[in-house]
Amino acid sequence: VEGGSRPGRGVSRGYSEGEIARNNDGTARRHYGGLTRSVEVHALPDGAPAVWRAYVGPVGAALDSAWVAPAAVDVQVVFASNYSGDASLEVSFDGGPAATRAVTAVNGVAALDNLAVPNPTLWSFSEPNLHVVSIAAPGGGGVAERFGLRKFGVEDGRITLNGEKVKLVGWNHHTQFPVTAASPTDDQLDADVQLLLAGGANYVRGAHYPHDPRFLDRLDENGFAFWSETLGPGVSLANAQDWDDFMPTQLIQLQEMLDNALNHASILTWGWFNEGPSDEAGACPAYAACANYTATRDPTRFGTWADDNDLQGLCYAHASLISFNDYPGWYNHQPNATAGLLWNGMAEAAAAGTTASGAAATVGKPFVISETGAGGIFEWATNETDAMWTLEYQTEVIATDVDVALSNDLFSGITLWHFFDFKVDNCGATWPCNNGPGQENNTYCVWDHEPPTTFDELAAVGPPNCTYIEVNNRPGGENHKGSVDFWRRTKPVFGVVAEKYKAANGRVRGE
């Protein structure tokens, strides 16, 4: 059953206050209502236990050992019912012959430990090899789960992949596309991944909600690391202290995110609470609850959040990866020349343990820039000055940020904000706005033709251009920090960053 949405249209319903943690971020955007992704209906056999999911992980004893290519995996099998008792399962790898394994299920869960993987091959950025395990009960109802054999780790405060230090480079990525909005076609997803490859990226942050599994499939196949996070901008101290409603729902959201994405080889990081109240000690138990859940269920990946309190954050003891958001040269810390001092100072403070969280909270942990950037209006390509909003100024700011992250060994990576320009909210009279009329109101763009609403129209007339734009917080109702515009036309900064990214790990991507 295929579900879809159209820009500005959708099915909606009311939400209780407690559902906000799962359904609304409360700030920069509201999600489309109705079905925005494909829906599958599974007919299960009567009587016999049916396999619903299978989660693949490293053999438990190997979690803390030095990295070697694994020849076996542990698999947690989840049945479609709360079945307890003995079961016989047919297990095969990569389309090979099946072997029968006897298991004992308890409350719908059984363990298949130390399963040998025939001809195991490593997953890496340059060689993203994948395996498939198929598991079925005799009465039917089986699954095929794809996974990669790889290990993320830390050495000298740097992230490693399969025992080698890597520099993670890339962009933040929303789910927003021309014509299809939050329901992209396969071709649109393919095109974005190819553009990321052309930009030299090996790292994508999925802001600010769990992303379409089709997108994650493509990242697995093309050798990207991915940051997957729950819906969460706008989380307040009151939310973080609401253990009757908000926090139980947030933990359910974390569980659902891991349920749906645990086997994706690309996922490096589980995240939550983008730009949340980490500078409030009273919020730290909420951060700890999220960290404890993810670390207990999946000790193979990092747990973190993108923090805009930077050195004043109090909760970093609960992160295994330190991740800061800041925008030197754009929102603050003018002029742009100070960006190096700012970012280097932050990385040095985290490494030395001099943040407000204390030494034990950050020392030895890897550090990344989770957001930074500057706006550039696509049509402002020929300005005589490098004033703010020009493409020249955008390139200057972002190039400085990238140079800092690539030249300093204290940085494990950087994800620029944002990959493409995207539409922001327009509160107007349609739903309550707490801080004014909404970001799109009081902006103005005169189009040379109306934005196309179908693929045929887009092919016939092409993307629109602003002949005049009112410059304010969100000119034309868009966030213009993309390295490409909404229509995926590249800006000068894209080529500059691509050249730097391609050289970051001593090899070329996207060519």
C-alpha positions as CSV (number, residue, x, y, z in Angstrom):
1,V,0.0,0.0,0.0
2,E,1.7,3.2,-1.1
3,G,1.2,6.3,0.9
4,G,2.0,9.9,-0.1
5,S,1.6,13.6,0.5
6,R,1.5,16.7,-1.5
7,P,3.0,20.1,-0.5
8,G,0.6,21.9,1.7
9,R,-1.9,19.1,1.8
10,G,-2.3,16.1,4.1
11,V,-4.4,14.3,6.6
12,S,-4.2,15.7,10.1
13,R,-5.7,15.0,13.6
14,G,-5.4,16.5,17.0
15,Y,-2.6,15.4,19.3
16,S,-2.6,15.1,23.1
17,E,0.2,17.0,24.9
18,G,2.0,13.7,25.5
19,E,2.2,12.8,21.9
20,I,4.4,15.9,21.1
21,A,7.6,13.9,21.7
22,R,6.7,11.5,18.9
23,N,4.8,13.7,16.4
24,N,5.9,17.3,16.6
25,D,9.2,19.1,17.2
26,G,7.5,22.3,18.3
27,T,9.8,24.7,16.4
28,A,11.1,24.8,12.9
29,R,8.6,22.5,11.2
30,R,5.5,20.3,11.5
31,H,5.4,17.0,9.8
32,Y,3.0,16.1,7.1
33,G,-0.1,14.3,8.3
34,G,-1.4,11.1,6.8
35,L,0.8,8.5,5.1
36,T,4.1,9.9,3.9
37,R,5.9,6.6,3.4
38,S,5.0,3.2,2.1
39,V,2.9,0.9,4.2
40,E,3.2,-2.9,4.1
41,V,0.6,-5.4,5.1
42,H,1.8,-8.8,6.1
43,A,-0.5,-11.9,6.2
44,L,0.7,-14.2,8.9
45,P,0.0,-17.9,9.3
46,D,-2.4,-19.1,11.9
47,G,-1.1,-21.1,14.8
48,A,2.6,-21.6,14.2
49,P,4.9,-18.8,15.5
50,A,5.9,-16.4,12.8
51,V,9.2,-14.4,12.7
52,W,8.6,-10.6,12.7
53,R,12.1,-9.1,13.0
54,A,15.7,-10.3,13.4
55,Y,18.4,-8.0,14.9
56,V,22.0,-8.7,14.0
57,G,24.9,-7.8,16.2
58,P,28.4,-8.8,17.0
59,V,29.1,-11.9,19.1
60,G,28.8,-10.6,22.7
61,A,32.3,-11.7,23.7
62,A,33.8,-9.6,20.9
63,L,32.3,-6.3,21.9
64,D,35.4,-5.1,23.8
65,S,38.1,-7.0,21.9
66,A,40.5,-5.6,19.4
67,W,39.0,-5.4,15.9
68,V,39.2,-8.5,13.7
69,A,37.0,-9.4,10.8
70,P,34.1,-11.3,12.5
71,A,33.2,-14.7,11.3
72,A,30.0,-15.0,13.4
73,V,27.1,-12.9,14.6
74,D,24.5,-13.0,17.3
75,V,20.9,-12.6,16.2
76,Q,17.9,-11.7,18.3
77,V,14.7,-13.1,16.8
78,V,11.4,-11.4,17.5
79,F,8.3,-13.3,16.9
80,A,5.0,-11.7,15.7
81,S,3.3,-12.7,18.9
82,N,4.2,-12.9,22.5
83,Y,5.1,-16.6,22.0
84,S,7.0,-18.6,24.6
85,G,8.2,-22.1,23.9
86,D,10.4,-24.1,21.6
87,A,10.6,-23.3,17.9
88,S,12.6,-24.6,14.9
89,L,14.0,-22.0,12.5
90,E,15.5,-22.2,9.1
91,V,18.5,-19.9,8.8
92,S,20.6,-19.0,5.7
93,F,23.0,-16.3,4.7
94,D,23.3,-14.5,1.3
95,G,20.9,-16.9,-0.4
96,G,22.9,-20.0,0.5
97,P,21.6,-23.3,1.9
98,A,19.4,-23.1,5.0
99,A,20.3,-24.8,8.3
100,T,17.8,-25.7,11.0
101,R,18.3,-24.2,14.4
102,A,16.3,-25.0,17.5
103,V,15.5,-22.0,19.8
104,T,13.5,-21.4,22.9
105,A,11.4,-18.2,22.8
106,V,10.5,-16.2,26.0
107,N,7.8,-13.6,25.6
108,G,8.2,-13.5,21.8
109,V,12.0,-13.2,21.7
110,A,14.7,-15.9,21.0
111,A,18.5,-15.8,20.6
112,L,20.5,-17.3,17.8
113,D,24.0,-16.9,19.1
114,N,27.4,-17.3,17.4
115,L,26.0,-17.9,13.9
116,A,28.8,-18.5,11.4
117,V,28.7,-16.0,8.5
118,P,30.0,-17.8,5.3
119,N,32.7,-15.8,3.5
120,P,32.5,-12.7,5.7
121,T,33.5,-9.4,4.1
122,L,33.9,-6.0,5.9
123,W,31.7,-3.0,5.4
124,S,33.6,0.3,5.0
125,F,33.3,3.6,3.4
126,S,35.3,2.5,0.3
127,E,33.9,-1.1,0.2
128,P,30.4,-1.1,1.6
129,N,29.9,-4.9,1.5
130,L,26.6,-6.2,2.9
131,H,25.3,-9.6,4.0
132,V,21.7,-10.9,4.3
133,V,20.4,-13.3,6.9
134,S,17.1,-15.0,6.2
135,I,15.2,-16.6,9.1
136,A,11.8,-18.4,8.8
137,A,9.6,-20.6,11.0
138,P,8.4,-23.9,9.4
139,G,4.9,-22.6,9.2
140,G,5.9,-19.5,7.3
141,G,6.4,-16.0,8.4
142,G,10.1,-15.2,7.8
143,V,12.3,-12.2,7.3
144,A,15.4,-11.3,5.4
145,E,17.6,-8.7,7.2
146,R,20.6,-7.0,5.6
147,F,23.6,-6.0,7.7
148,G,27.2,-5.0,7.5
149,L,30.2,-6.4,9.4
150,R,32.1,-3.4,10.7
151,K,33.1,-1.8,14.0
152,F,33.1,1.8,15.2
153,G,35.5,2.7,17.9
154,V,37.6,5.4,19.5
155,E,41.4,5.8,19.5
156,D,43.2,8.9,21.0
157,G,39.9,10.7,21.1
158,R,39.1,10.0,17.4
159,I,36.4,7.9,15.8
160,T,37.7,4.8,14.1
161,L,36.1,2.5,11.6
162,N,37.4,-1.1,11.6
163,G,40.4,0.0,13.7
164,E,41.4,3.0,11.5
165,K,40.9,6.7,12.3
166,V,38.6,8.4,9.9
167,K,37.5,12.0,9.3
168,L,33.8,12.2,9.0
169,V,32.7,14.8,6.5
170,G,29.2,15.7,5.2
171,W,26.0,17.5,5.6
172,N,22.7,17.6,7.6
173,H,19.8,16.4,5.6
174,H,16.1,17.0,5.9
175,T,13.4,15.0,4.1
176,Q,12.1,17.7,1.8
177,F,11.9,17.5,-2.0
178,P,10.5,19.4,-5.0
179,V,7.0,18.3,-6.0
180,T,6.9,15.3,-3.5
181,A,7.7,17.2,-0.3
182,A,8.2,14.5,2.4
183,S,7.4,11.6,0.1
184,P,10.3,11.4,-2.3
185,T,10.5,9.0,-5.2
186,D,13.2,6.4,-5.4
187,D,14.8,8.5,-8.2
188,Q,14.9,11.6,-6.0
189,L,16.6,9.7,-3.2
190,D,19.1,8.3,-5.7
191,A,19.8,11.7,-7.0
192,D,20.5,13.2,-3.5
193,V,22.8,10.3,-2.6
194,Q,24.7,10.8,-5.9
195,L,25.0,14.5,-5.1
196,L,26.3,13.7,-1.6
197,L,28.9,11.4,-3.2
198,A,29.9,14.2,-5.7
199,G,30.4,16.4,-2.7
200,G,32.9,14.0,-1.2
201,A,30.7,13.2,1.8
202,N,31.0,10.1,3.9
203,Y,28.7,11.2,6.7
204,V,25.1,12.4,6.9
205,R,23.1,13.7,9.9
206,G,19.4,12.9,9.7
207,A,17.9,16.1,11.1
208,H,15.7,16.1,13.1
209,Y,13.7,12.9,13.1
210,P,14.1,9.3,12.0
211,H,14.5,9.1,8.2
212,D,13.0,7.0,5.5
213,P,14.5,3.5,5.5
214,R,14.9,3.7,1.7
215,F,17.3,6.6,2.3
216,L,19.2,4.5,4.9
217,D,19.3,1.6,2.5
218,R,21.1,3.8,0.0
219,L,23.6,5.1,2.6
220,D,24.3,1.5,3.5
221,E,25.0,0.6,-0.1
222,N,27.1,3.6,-0.8
223,G,29.4,3.7,2.2
224,F,28.1,6.5,4.4
225,A,28.0,6.9,8.2
226,F,24.6,8.2,9.4
227,W,23.4,10.0,12.5
228,S,19.9,8.9,13.3
229,E,17.9,11.0,15.9
230,T,14.5,11.3,17.4
231,L,12.1,14.1,16.8
232,G,13.2,16.7,19.3
233,P,14.0,20.4,18.6
234,G,12.3,22.7,21.1
235,V,12.6,20.3,24.1
236,S,12.3,22.4,27.2
237,L,13.4,21.8,30.8
238,A,9.7,21.2,31.6
239,N,9.6,18.5,28.9
240,A,12.8,16.9,30.3
241,Q,11.3,16.8,33.8
242,D,7.9,15.4,32.7
243,W,8.2,11.8,33.7
244,D,4.5,11.3,33.5
245,D,4.1,12.0,29.9
246,F,6.8,13.5,27.7
247,M,9.8,11.4,28.7
248,P,8.0,8.0,28.6
249,T,6.9,9.0,25.1
250,Q,10.4,10.1,24.2
251,L,11.8,6.7,25.3
252,I,9.1,4.9,23.2
253,Q,10.2,7.0,20.2
254,L,13.8,5.9,20.8
255,Q,12.7,2.3,21.0
256,E,10.8,2.6,17.7
257,M,13.7,4.3,16.0
258,L,16.0,1.4,17.0
259,D,13.4,-1.1,16.1
260,N,13.2,0.2,12.6
261,A,16.9,0.9,11.9
262,L,19.1,-1.3,14.1
263,N,20.4,-3.4,11.2
264,H,21.5,-0.5,9.0
265,A,25.3,-0.7,8.6
266,S,25.5,3.1,8.0
267,I,24.2,4.1,11.4
268,L,27.1,5.5,13.6
269,T,25.1,7.5,16.1
270,W,21.8,7.5,17.9
271,G,20.7,11.0,18.8
272,W,18.1,12.9,20.7
273,F,17.1,16.4,22.0
274,N,18.6,18.6,19.3
275,E,19.6,21.9,20.9
276,G,17.9,20.9,24.2
277,P,18.3,22.2,27.7
278,S,21.6,20.6,28.5
279,D,22.7,23.7,30.5
280,E,20.1,22.9,33.1
281,A,21.2,20.3,35.7
282,G,17.6,19.3,36.1
283,A,17.5,18.1,32.5
284,C,20.4,15.7,32.8
285,P,18.4,12.7,34.1
286,A,16.4,12.9,30.8
287,Y,19.6,12.8,28.8
288,A,20.9,9.9,31.0
289,A,17.7,7.9,30.4
290,C,18.1,8.2,26.6
291,A,21.8,7.4,26.8
292,N,21.2,4.4,29.0
293,Y,18.5,3.0,26.8
294,T,20.5,3.2,23.6
295,A,23.8,2.0,25.2
296,T,22.1,-1.0,26.8
297,R,20.3,-2.1,23.7
298,D,23.1,-1.2,21.2
299,P,26.6,-0.8,22.7
300,T,28.2,-0.8,19.2
301,R,27.2,2.8,18.4
302,F,27.6,6.3,19.8
303,G,24.9,8.1,21.7
304,T,24.8,11.9,21.5
305,W,22.9,15.1,20.8
306,A,23.6,18.3,18.9
307,D,24.3,20.8,21.6
308,D,24.2,24.6,21.2
309,N,25.1,25.3,24.8
310,D,28.6,24.2,23.9
311,L,31.0,24.7,26.8
312,Q,28.2,25.5,29.2
313,G,26.5,22.1,28.8
314,L,26.2,20.2,32.0
315,C,25.1,16.7,30.8
316,Y,28.0,15.5,28.6
317,A,28.7,12.6,30.9
318,H,25.8,11.0,29.2
319,A,27.2,11.3,25.7
320,S,29.8,9.0,24.1
321,L,30.3,11.5,21.3
322,I,30.6,15.3,22.0
323,S,28.7,17.2,19.3
324,F,28.4,21.0,19.1
325,N,26.3,23.4,17.1
326,D,27.5,26.9,16.4
327,Y,27.5,29.4,13.6
328,P,30.6,31.7,13.8
329,G,30.5,34.4,11.1
330,W,26.8,34.1,10.8
331,Y,24.7,34.3,13.9
332,N,27.5,35.2,16.2
333,H,31.3,35.6,16.7
334,Q,31.8,38.1,14.0
335,P,33.9,38.5,12.0
336,N,34.3,35.2,10.2
337,A,38.0,35.2,10.9
338,T,37.3,34.3,14.5
339,A,35.8,30.9,13.6
340,G,39.1,29.0,13.9
341,L,39.6,30.4,17.4
342,L,36.1,29.5,18.4
343,W,36.0,25.9,17.1
344,N,39.5,25.1,18.1
345,G,38.9,26.4,21.6
346,M,35.8,24.3,22.0
347,A,37.5,21.1,20.8
348,E,40.5,21.8,23.1
349,A,38.1,22.4,26.1
350,A,36.3,19.1,25.5
351,A,39.6,17.2,25.2
352,A,41.0,18.8,28.3
353,G,37.7,18.4,30.3
354,T,37.1,22.0,31.0
355,T,33.5,22.3,29.9
356,A,30.9,22.9,32.6
357,S,30.2,19.2,32.7
358,G,33.6,18.5,34.2
359,A,36.7,16.5,33.2
360,A,35.3,13.0,33.4
361,A,32.4,13.9,31.1
362,T,34.4,14.7,27.9
363,V,38.0,13.6,28.2
364,G,38.9,10.8,25.7
365,K,35.6,11.2,23.8
366,P,35.5,12.1,20.1
367,F,34.3,15.6,19.1
368,V,32.4,16.6,16.0
369,I,30.8,19.8,14.6
370,S,27.1,18.7,14.3
371,E,25.9,22.0,12.8
372,T,27.6,25.1,11.3
373,G,27.2,27.2,8.2
374,A,25.9,30.4,6.6
375,G,23.1,31.4,4.3
376,G,23.5,32.2,0.6
377,I,20.7,33.2,-1.8
378,F,21.1,31.2,-5.0
379,E,20.3,34.3,-7.2
380,W,22.9,36.4,-5.4
381,A,25.8,35.1,-7.4
382,T,27.1,38.2,-9.1
383,N,27.1,40.7,-6.2
384,E,30.0,43.1,-6.3
385,T,30.6,42.8,-2.5
386,D,30.7,39.8,-0.2
387,A,27.9,41.0,2.1
388,M,25.9,38.6,4.1
389,W,23.5,36.4,2.0
390,T,25.8,36.6,-1.0
391,L,27.2,33.3,-2.3
392,E,30.7,34.7,-1.9
393,Y,30.2,35.3,1.8
394,Q,28.6,31.9,2.3
395,T,31.6,30.3,0.7
396,E,34.0,32.2,2.9
397,V,32.3,31.3,6.1
398,I,31.8,27.6,5.3
399,A,35.2,27.1,3.9
400,T,36.7,28.4,7.1
401,D,34.6,26.0,9.2
402,V,35.6,23.1,7.1
403,D,39.3,24.0,7.1
404,V,39.3,24.1,10.9
405,A,37.6,20.7,11.2
406,L,39.9,19.0,8.7
407,S,43.2,20.5,9.9
408,N,42.8,19.8,13.7
409,D,43.2,16.2,14.8
410,L,40.9,16.9,17.8
411,F,37.9,16.9,15.4
412,S,36.5,13.6,14.3
413,G,34.1,15.1,11.8
414,I,31.8,17.9,10.6
415,T,28.2,18.0,9.2
416,L,27.4,21.3,7.6
417,W,24.0,22.9,8.0
418,H,22.5,22.3,5.5
419,F,22.7,20.2,2.3
420,F,20.0,22.1,0.5
421,D,17.8,25.1,1.0
422,F,14.5,24.2,2.5
423,K,11.1,25.7,3.3
424,V,10.5,26.8,6.8
425,D,7.3,27.1,8.8
426,N,4.5,29.6,8.3
427,C,2.4,29.8,11.4
428,G,0.0,32.5,10.4
429,A,-3.5,31.9,11.7
430,T,-3.5,28.2,11.1
431,W,-1.8,27.0,14.3
432,P,-0.4,28.7,17.4
433,C,3.0,30.4,17.2
434,N,4.6,31.2,20.5
435,N,7.2,33.7,19.1
436,G,5.5,35.8,16.5
437,P,3.7,35.2,13.2
438,G,6.0,32.6,11.9
439,Q,9.2,32.6,9.8
440,E,7.6,32.7,6.4
441,N,5.3,35.6,7.1
442,N,6.7,39.1,6.2
443,T,9.0,37.6,3.6
444,Y,8.8,38.3,0.0
445,C,10.1,36.8,-3.3
446,V,9.0,37.7,-6.8
447,W,9.3,34.6,-8.9
448,D,10.1,34.7,-12.6
449,H,7.4,31.9,-12.8
450,E,5.5,30.0,-10.1
451,P,7.2,27.0,-8.5
452,P,6.3,23.8,-10.4
453,T,4.1,21.4,-8.6
454,T,4.5,18.4,-11.0
455,F,7.5,16.6,-12.5
456,D,6.1,17.4,-16.0
457,E,5.9,21.0,-15.2
458,L,9.3,21.1,-13.6
459,A,10.8,19.5,-16.8
460,A,9.0,22.0,-19.0
461,V,9.7,25.3,-17.2
462,G,12.6,24.5,-14.8
463,P,13.1,25.7,-11.3
464,P,11.9,29.3,-10.5
465,N,14.2,32.2,-9.7
466,C,13.6,35.2,-7.4
467,T,13.8,38.4,-9.4
468,Y,13.5,40.3,-6.0
469,I,13.7,38.9,-2.5
470,E,13.1,40.5,0.9
471,V,16.1,39.8,3.0
472,N,15.3,39.1,6.6
473,N,15.6,36.1,9.0
474,R,14.2,33.7,6.4
475,P,14.2,35.3,3.0
476,G,11.4,34.0,0.8
477,G,10.3,31.6,3.5
478,E,13.4,29.4,3.2
479,N,16.4,28.5,5.2
480,H,19.2,29.4,2.6
481,K,22.1,27.6,4.3
482,G,22.1,24.9,1.7
483,S,25.2,24.1,-0.3
484,V,22.7,23.5,-3.1
485,D,19.4,25.2,-3.5
486,F,16.0,23.6,-2.9
487,W,15.9,22.5,-6.5
488,R,19.4,20.9,-6.0
489,R,21.2,23.4,-8.2
490,T,24.8,23.7,-6.8
491,K,26.1,26.9,-5.3
492,P,29.8,27.9,-5.5
493,V,30.3,26.6,-1.9
494,F,29.4,23.1,-3.0
495,G,32.4,22.7,-5.3
496,V,34.8,24.3,-2.7
497,V,33.6,22.0,0.0
498,A,33.6,18.9,-2.3
499,E,37.3,19.5,-3.1
500,K,38.2,19.7,0.6
501,Y,36.0,16.7,1.6
502,K,37.4,14.5,-1.1
503,A,40.9,15.0,0.2
504,A,40.0,14.5,3.9
505,N,40.6,10.8,4.1
506,G,43.3,10.6,1.4
507,R,41.0,9.3,-1.3
508,V,38.4,10.4,-3.8
509,R,34.6,9.8,-3.5
510,G,32.0,10.4,-6.1
511,E,34.4,10.1,-9.1
